[in-house]
Amino acid sequence: MGKDEWRGKNYSFFNHKSCEFFPCHETKHPEEFNCLFCYCPLYALGENCGGNFKYSENGIKDCSNCMVPHKKDNYGYIMSKFKELVELTKRQSEK
């Protein structure tokens, strides 16, 4: 698949306006809010996720100000990080 072949494809965007939590992050453009990655697959990458997060006082990653998985144009970015997720999973399973 080409780098931007996903653009304009239905599988790269899902907007669930009837969800009780929609939108789960404040946005000026709810029509472009992507719910496909409702729970961010990049959370496990910690500081390497590329999102706007902070750690709470007790060390919990707080992503409440992050829109990376919810921006319509970030599907390619999310998919590009799956190789890192696979490597992380391999390392953890070897322990």
PLY file of the C-alpha trace (Angstrom):
ply
format ascii 1.0
element vertex 95
property float x
property float y
property float z
element edge 94
property int vertex1
property int vertex2
end_header
0.00 0.00 0.00
1.28 3.44 -0.89
2.08 6.00 1.77
-1.16 7.98 1.42
-3.34 5.37 -0.26
-5.59 5.38 2.83
-6.67 9.00 2.27
-10.36 9.24 1.41
-10.98 5.57 2.22
-13.82 4.68 4.57
-11.67 2.34 6.68
-9.48 5.25 7.78
-12.24 7.30 9.40
-15.20 6.61 11.67
-17.31 9.28 13.37
-19.63 7.92 16.06
-21.86 10.90 16.76
-24.39 8.80 18.68
-21.79 7.71 21.26
-22.62 8.86 24.77
-19.12 10.32 25.10
-18.89 12.02 21.69
-16.69 13.89 21.40
-14.48 12.63 24.20
-12.06 15.52 23.63
-13.02 19.14 23.07
-12.92 20.05 19.40
-14.04 22.87 17.12
-14.57 20.36 14.28
-16.71 17.46 15.54
-17.48 16.40 11.96
-13.79 15.55 11.51
-13.39 13.80 14.88
-12.11 10.28 14.19
-13.43 7.67 16.62
-11.64 4.79 14.86
-8.92 4.75 17.52
-11.23 5.36 20.46
-8.62 3.89 22.77
-5.27 5.03 21.46
-3.12 2.13 20.26
-0.03 4.29 20.86
-0.55 4.62 24.62
1.85 1.74 25.26
4.67 3.56 23.49
4.94 5.97 26.42
7.00 9.02 25.50
7.45 7.74 21.94
3.76 7.99 21.03
4.13 11.48 19.55
1.08 12.87 21.31
0.39 15.74 23.64
0.36 14.04 27.04
1.68 14.50 30.54
2.29 12.20 33.47
0.26 12.64 36.62
1.92 12.92 40.01
1.48 9.18 40.51
3.02 8.29 37.12
-0.14 7.70 35.07
-0.03 8.85 31.47
-2.72 11.53 30.98
-3.76 11.90 27.35
-6.83 14.05 27.95
-5.34 16.94 25.93
-4.18 14.77 23.04
-5.96 14.67 19.70
-3.44 12.56 17.74
-5.67 9.47 17.35
-8.76 11.59 16.72
-7.58 13.77 13.84
-8.86 12.61 10.48
-5.46 13.12 8.85
-3.51 11.06 11.43
-4.51 7.56 10.28
-1.22 7.20 8.39
0.79 8.32 11.41
-0.96 5.83 13.71
-0.41 2.98 11.24
3.26 3.93 10.82
3.82 3.35 14.56
2.59 -0.26 14.56
6.07 -1.61 13.84
7.22 -0.01 17.13
4.26 -1.59 18.93
5.17 -5.01 17.54
8.77 -4.59 18.71
7.60 -3.49 22.16
5.34 -6.53 22.41
8.20 -8.85 21.37
10.51 -7.38 24.00
7.89 -7.72 26.71
7.08 -11.33 25.79
10.79 -12.25 25.97
10.99 -11.20 29.61
0 1
1 2
2 3
3 4
4 5
5 6
6 7
7 8
8 9
9 10
10 11
11 12
12 13
13 14
14 15
15 16
16 17
17 18
18 19
19 20
20 21
21 22
22 23
23 24
24 25
25 26
26 27
27 28
28 29
29 30
30 31
31 32
32 33
33 34
34 35
35 36
36 37
37 38
38 39
39 40
40 41
41 42
42 43
43 44
44 45
45 46
46 47
47 48
48 49
49 50
50 51
51 52
52 53
53 54
54 55
55 56
56 57
57 58
58 59
59 60
60 61
61 62
62 63
63 64
64 65
65 66
66 67
67 68
68 69
69 70
70 71
71 72
72 73
73 74
74 75
75 76
76 77
77 78
78 79
79 80
80 81
81 82
82 83
83 84
84 85
85 86
86 87
87 88
88 89
89 90
90 91
91 92
92 93
93 94
